[in-house]
Amino acid sequence: MSERVMPPRTDGLITLGAADALWVEVTAGSAVPTASGAFTRPPAHPRAGYVLLGGRVVATVRATGGQWSVPEAEVRRAAAELHAVRMDRQDLVRIGPFRAAPGQERDEETPLRWRRRLTEEPREPGGPERAARCEAVRPYHLAGIDWRRILVERTRDGTRPTWWLPRAVVRLLDAAEHAETRWVRAARTRRASAAATEPPFRPRHAPEPSHHSQARPRHAPEPSRPRQAPDTDDGRTTDPEGRTAPPRPYNGELTGQVYSVLSRKPGTSRRMAGWACAVCRTAPAAVLDHCHEHGYVRAPVCQSCNTQERPDHLYSNDIRVANRYTRLFHTDADHWLRHWHRCPGCRARTTLPLPHLAAWTAHTACRSLRPTHPASRGRAPCGVLRVSWTGSQNAPRSCLLTVAVDFCPSGEHRVLARVPYREAAERFRVWLAETAPAVAAAAGPDRLDGLPAEIRPVIADTSGEGLALF
């Protein structure tokens, strides 16, 4: 039988310099701006075996002559994924600086760590020298994305500035960091497996050990044993080539569990990292969202969704109703209501945690009361909507929500309405039945099994620095 002749294989490798030029060329029309030094400037490190482009890991190859190269097809595939990203420059997420960095488990071998990179500020005093050092600390790009062109800096009342990025970019960078972590773990597993299966080195012409030499002296050291592959224990599977599976969808595995108990169990963070975000279902999960009033875990979510639902507290009982509530209560209302009612306490009482209920009352129930003023294009809503409350949900008879407008151009419209807590909760039940019938059908006072004997009080985040949510 004659041997089949195979056509010559072309690997399609291009140099790093050519890849830099190609990356800028094929991403010229994308909504997310890209950088020209994606392969050759920090934090890219081709000698590590890979380069991040958006949310994709592109492997680097050492070609003939010791020159590093990358597959052209992978660069074009990463560019196509970036073109599919839609970015709203008005939908921003605060990325820092915070008083303390979020307590997340990060693999120290993954150099991206983009949140830490962007929020680290030099401690030197102000001046031109400080600005120069700041430029040296911050990376030129992140996963091929030119973050400097989309970073928004805000300063209020003379305080230090805060930094914001569009939500789509935050999700993209979180996906890149997650992909990098999986790649590094898979590479480490491959190295450990190779070390475990590699036979011990023996000189080619070395004589075989005699029968008497097999006995080990009394004080001779134990022979070295191959290191075992690390136990990831994160629910992800690894194929024979070392690639890890994408985050699996969350199917309610943590339903009914109390956050204070689950958060203390070892391995919870690694297990959580194996899931995709339960809200957007695209980005990898980063934190466990839970209800602060009842203490139950809702679901693992990504940083972007975790920040999106966070009430914008001014004081412990006063929140500003931001534009993001349009998505929470209108555009994506069904998803968010289903997510909030993963808490058995909120589901049984057919309500929301007090800060969320207050925001809903101001943003939805009192929408018709908000005045408007003439604008260049018709009329615009007046000032900034704000809602405060007295008392708490533990004493519903004395709890009163006050909806007001701040920064009115004419100095009017300070207080729009005062709504008792019970009335607000009843309005929400009626609205829920009309907006999300499936969520309303699963709620009700007959779902009281397993509720705690004492309702936990609201834990207000008054500093505005942390990432704890309600």
C-alpha positions in Angstrom: 0.0 0.0 0.0 1.5 3.3 -1.0 1.9 6.0 1.6 -0.3 9.0 1.3 1.5 12.2 0.4 0.6 15.1 2.7 0.8 18.7 1.5 3.4 20.9 3.1 2.1 22.7 6.3 2.3 26.4 6.6 2.2 27.7 10.2 1.4 31.3 9.3 3.7 32.8 11.9 4.6 36.5 11.9 7.1 38.4 13.9 6.1 40.5 17.0 6.7 43.8 15.1 4.5 42.6 12.3 1.9 41.5 14.8 1.9 44.9 16.4 1.2 46.6 13.1 -1.5 44.0 12.2 -3.3 44.4 15.5 -3.7 48.2 15.0 -4.7 47.7 11.4 -7.5 45.1 12.0 -8.9 46.8 15.1 -9.0 50.3 13.6 -12.8 50.3 13.4 -13.6 48.7 16.8 -15.4 50.6 19.6 -12.6 49.8 22.1 -9.4 51.7 21.3 -6.3 49.5 20.9 -2.6 50.2 21.5 0.3 49.8 19.0 2.6 48.0 21.4 0.4 45.1 22.3 3.2 42.5 21.7 6.4 44.4 22.5 5.6 46.8 25.4 4.7 46.1 29.0 2.8 44.3 30.4 3.1 42.0 27.4 5.9 39.5 27.9 6.2 37.2 24.9 8.9 35.0 26.4 6.3 33.8 29.0 4.8 31.9 26.1 1.7 34.0 25.5 0.3 37.5 24.9 -3.1 38.8 25.9 -5.3 40.4 23.2 -8.6 41.5 24.6 -10.1 38.5 26.3 -8.0 36.0 24.3 -4.7 34.3 25.0 -2.4 34.2 21.9 0.5 31.7 22.2 4.0 32.9 21.2 6.4 30.6 19.3 10.1 30.8 19.1 10.8 30.5 15.4 14.0 29.7 13.5 16.9 31.9 14.6 15.5 32.5 18.1 13.0 35.1 17.0 9.6 35.2 18.8 6.5 35.0 16.6 2.8 34.5 16.9 0.2 32.9 14.6 -1.4 35.5 12.3 -4.8 33.7 12.4 -5.0 34.1 16.3 -4.3 37.8 16.0 -7.1 38.2 13.5 -9.5 36.0 15.6 -8.8 38.2 18.7 -9.5 41.3 16.6 -12.8 39.8 15.4 -13.9 39.2 19.0 -12.9 42.8 19.9 -15.0 44.1 17.0 -18.1 42.4 18.5 -17.8 44.4 21.7 -20.2 47.3 22.1 -19.1 50.1 24.4 -21.2 52.7 26.0 -18.9 55.5 27.2 -21.6 56.8 29.6 -22.0 53.5 31.4 -19.0 53.7 33.7 -17.6 51.6 36.5 -15.4 53.0 39.2 -12.1 51.1 39.3 -10.4 53.1 42.1 -8.6 54.2 44.0 -10.3 52.5 46.9 -9.2 52.5 50.5 -8.4 48.8 50.4 -8.1 46.5 47.4 -10.9 43.9 47.0 -9.9 40.7 48.8 -9.8 38.4 45.9 -7.5 35.4 45.3 -5.2 36.2 42.4 -2.6 33.9 41.0 0.7 35.6 41.6 2.1 34.2 38.4 -0.4 36.2 36.3 1.1 39.6 35.6 -2.0 41.4 34.2 -3.8 42.2 37.5 -5.2 45.2 35.8 -7.1 46.6 38.7 -4.1 46.6 40.9 -2.0 48.2 38.1 -4.4 51.0 37.5 -5.2 51.8 41.2 -1.6 51.8 42.5 -0.6 55.4 43.1 2.9 56.6 43.8 3.4 57.7 47.4 5.8 60.5 46.6 4.6 64.1 47.1 3.0 66.0 44.2 4.8 67.8 41.4 6.3 66.9 38.0 8.4 64.2 39.5 5.3 62.5 40.8 3.7 62.6 37.4 6.7 61.1 35.8 6.8 58.3 38.3 3.1 57.7 37.8 3.7 57.3 34.1 6.3 54.7 34.9 4.0 52.8 37.2 1.0 52.6 35.0 1.2 50.3 32.0 1.0 51.6 28.4 -1.7 49.1 27.5 -3.8 46.3 29.0 -4.3 43.2 26.9 -3.8 45.3 23.8 -6.3 48.0 24.9 -5.3 51.6 25.1 -7.0 52.3 28.5 -5.7 55.9 28.7 -8.0 57.1 25.9 -11.1 55.9 27.8 -10.2 56.4 31.4 -12.4 59.0 33.1 -11.2 61.0 36.1 -13.7 62.6 38.4 -13.1 65.0 41.3 -15.7 66.1 43.8 -15.6 68.6 46.6 -11.8 68.8 46.6 -11.3 65.1 47.4 -8.8 63.0 45.6 -9.9 62.0 42.0 -11.6 58.7 41.2 -11.0 56.7 38.1 -13.7 55.1 35.9 -13.8 52.9 32.8 -16.7 51.9 30.6 -18.4 48.7 31.8 -17.8 46.8 28.5 -14.0 47.4 28.9 -14.1 46.3 32.6 -15.8 43.0 31.6 -13.3 42.6 28.8 -10.3 43.1 31.1 -11.8 40.7 33.7 -12.2 38.1 31.0 -8.5 38.6 29.9 -7.3 38.2 33.5 -9.4 35.1 33.9 -8.1 33.6 30.6 -4.5 34.4 31.6 -5.1 32.6 35.0 -6.4 29.5 33.3 -3.5 29.5 30.8 -0.9 29.7 33.5 -2.5 27.0 35.6 -2.7 24.7 32.6 0.9 25.3 31.7 1.9 24.6 35.3 -0.1 21.4 35.2 1.6 20.3 32.0 5.1 21.0 33.5 4.2 19.0 36.6 2.9 16.1 34.6 6.0 16.1 32.4 8.2 16.0 35.5 6.2 13.1 36.9 6.5 11.0 33.8 10.1 11.8 32.8 12.4 8.8 33.6 15.4 9.5 35.8 18.6 10.5 33.9 21.2 7.8 33.5 24.4 8.0 31.6 24.4 6.1 28.3 27.3 3.8 29.2 27.0 3.7 32.9 27.3 0.2 34.4 24.2 -1.3 35.8 24.0 -1.3 39.6 25.1 -4.5 41.2 23.0 -6.5 43.5 25.0 -5.3 46.5 24.8 -1.6 45.5 21.0 -1.6 45.6 21.0 -1.4 49.4 20.8 2.2 50.5 23.2 3.3 53.3 21.6 4.0 56.6 22.0 7.8 56.4 21.6 8.2 52.7 19.0 10.7 51.7 15.6 9.5 50.3 15.5 9.5 46.5 13.7 12.6 45.1 10.1 12.1 44.1 8.4 13.8 41.3 6.1 16.7 42.3 2.4 16.0 41.9 0.2 18.3 39.8 -1.5 20.8 42.0 -5.1 20.2 42.9 -7.1 23.1 41.5 -10.4 22.0 43.1 -12.3 24.7 41.1 -14.6 22.4 39.2 -12.8 22.9 35.8 -11.7 20.0 33.7 -8.4 19.9 31.8 -8.0 18.0 28.5 -4.9 16.0 27.5 -3.4 19.1 25.8 -3.6 21.1 29.1 -6.4 23.5 28.0 -9.0 24.3 30.6 -12.7 24.5 30.0 -14.5 27.9 30.0 -16.5 28.9 33.1 -19.5 26.8 33.6 -23.0 28.3 34.0 -24.4 28.8 37.5 -27.4 26.6 38.1 -28.3 27.5 41.7 -25.8 25.3 43.4 -25.5 27.7 46.4 -29.2 28.3 46.8 -30.2 28.8 50.5 -26.7 29.0 51.8 -25.7 31.7 54.3 -22.9 33.9 53.2 -21.3 34.2 56.7 -20.9 30.4 56.8 -20.0 29.8 53.1 -17.4 32.6 53.0 -15.3 30.9 55.8 -15.1 27.5 54.1 -11.7 26.8 52.5 -11.6 26.6 48.7 -14.8 28.8 48.3 -12.9 31.3 46.1 -11.4 28.7 43.8 -14.8 27.0 43.5 -16.5 30.3 42.7 -13.9 31.1 40.0 -15.2 28.1 38.0 -18.6 29.7 37.3 -19.6 32.3 34.8 -21.4 35.4 36.2 -25.0 34.5 37.0 -26.3 37.9 35.7 -24.5 38.7 32.4 -23.5 35.0 31.9 -20.4 36.0 29.9 -17.7 37.2 32.2 -16.1 34.9 34.8 -17.4 35.2 38.4 -15.3 37.2 40.8 -17.3 37.7 44.0 -20.3 36.1 45.8 -23.2 38.5 45.8 -25.4 38.2 48.9 -28.3 39.9 50.6 -27.2 42.0 53.6 -30.6 42.1 55.1 -31.2 38.3 55.3 -27.6 37.0 54.9 -28.3 34.6 52.1 -26.0 34.0 49.1 -27.6 35.1 45.8 -25.1 33.9 43.2 -21.5 34.3 42.0 -21.2 37.5 39.8 -18.5 39.4 38.0 -17.0 42.6 39.2 -18.9 44.6 36.6 -22.4 43.3 37.6 -21.4 43.5 41.3 -20.6 47.2 40.9 -23.7 47.9 38.8 -26.2 47.0 41.4 -24.4 48.8 44.2 -26.5 51.7 45.7 -24.8 55.0 45.4 -24.8 55.9 49.1 -24.3 59.4 50.3 -25.0 58.6 54.0 -26.1 55.4 55.7 -29.8 56.1 54.9 -29.5 58.3 51.8 -28.7 57.3 48.2 -28.4 59.1 44.9 -30.5 57.5 42.2 -28.0 57.1 39.4 -28.6 56.5 35.7 -27.7 52.8 36.0 -31.1 52.2 37.6 -32.6 52.5 34.2 -31.1 49.2 33.4 -31.8 47.6 36.7 -35.5 48.5 36.7 -36.3 48.8 33.0 -33.9 47.4 30.3 -32.7 44.3 32.2 -35.4 44.3 34.9 -36.3 40.6 34.5 -32.7 39.5 35.0 -32.0 41.7 38.0 -35.3 40.9 39.8 -34.7 37.2 39.3 -31.2 37.7 40.7 -32.3 39.7 43.8 -35.1 37.1 44.5 -32.5 34.4 44.7 -32.4 35.4 48.4 -35.1 33.4 50.2 -35.9 36.3 52.5 -36.6 38.8 49.7 -38.5 36.1 47.7 -40.7 35.2 50.7 -41.6 38.8 51.4 -41.9 39.8 47.7 -39.7 42.8 48.2 -36.2 44.1 47.8 -33.5 45.2 50.4 -34.4 48.6 51.7 -31.8 50.6 49.6 -33.0 48.9 46.4 -36.6 49.4 47.3 -35.9 53.1 48.0 -34.2 53.5 44.7 -37.1 51.7 42.9 -39.6 54.0 44.6 -37.8 57.1 43.6 -36.9 56.0 40.1 -40.1 54.1 39.1 -43.0 54.7 41.4 -42.3 58.5 41.6 -41.2 59.0 38.0 -44.3 61.1 37.1 -43.5 63.5 40.0 -40.1 64.5 38.8 -40.3 67.9 37.1 -38.5 68.8 33.8 -36.8 72.0 32.5 -36.3 73.3 29.0 -33.2 71.9 27.3 -31.5 72.1 23.9 -33.5 69.0 22.7 -36.9 69.3 24.3 -37.0 69.0 28.1 -34.6 67.3 30.5 -35.3 65.9 34.0 -34.6 68.3 36.8 -31.5 68.0 38.9 -30.3 64.8 40.6 -32.8 62.4 42.1 -32.2 61.4 45.7 -34.1 59.2 48.2 -33.6 58.9 52.0 -35.4 57.1 54.7 -36.0 57.1 58.5 -36.1 53.9 60.4 -35.6 50.5 58.8 -37.4 47.5 57.3 -37.4 46.0 60.8 -40.0 48.6 61.9 -42.1 49.0 58.8 -44.7 51.2 60.5 -42.2 53.9 61.3 -40.1 53.6 58.1 -40.7 56.6 55.7 -39.1 57.1 52.3 -38.5 60.7 51.2 -37.9 61.4 47.5 -36.2 64.7 46.6 -34.4 66.5 43.8 -31.0 68.1 44.4 -29.3 70.8 42.3 -32.5 72.2 40.7 -31.5 75.2 38.5 -34.2 77.3 40.0 -33.8 76.1 43.5 -37.3 74.5 43.6 -38.6 70.9 43.9 -36.7 69.9 47.0 -39.1 67.2 48.2 -41.3 65.3 45.7 -43.0 62.7 47.8 -43.0 60.9 51.2 -43.9 57.3 50.9 -44.4 54.9 53.9 -42.4 51.7 53.7 -45.5 49.5 53.6 -47.0 51.5 50.7 -43.7 51.3 48.8 -43.5 47.5 49.3 -47.1 47.1 48.1 -46.5 49.2 45.0 -43.5 47.1 44.3 -45.5 43.9 44.5 -48.0 45.2 42.0 -45.3 46.4 39.6 -43.4 43.1 40.0 -46.5 41.1 38.9 -46.8 43.3 35.8 -43.1 43.5 34.9 -41.8 40.0 35.7 -44.8 37.6 36.2 -42.5 34.5 36.5 -40.5 36.1 39.3 -43.7 37.3 41.1 -45.2 33.8 40.8 -42.3 32.3 42.6 -42.5 34.8 45.5 -45.0 35.1 48.3 -45.6 34.7 52.0 -45.9 30.9 51.7 -42.1 30.7 50.9 -41.0 30.9 54.5 -39.1 27.7 55.0 -35.6 28.1 56.3 -35.8 31.8 57.0 -33.6 33.0 59.9 -35.4 33.6 63.2 -34.0 37.2 63.4 -33.9 39.4 60.4 -30.4 40.9 59.9 -30.2 44.7 59.9 -29.1 46.6 56.8 -25.4 47.0 56.7 -24.9 50.4 55.1 -21.7 51.2 53.2 -21.3 54.9 54.1 -17.7 55.3 53.0 -18.2 54.8 49.3 -14.8 53.1 49.1 -15.6 49.4 49.3 -17.3 47.1 46.9 -19.7 45.4 49.3 -23.2 45.4 47.9 -26.8 45.0 48.9 
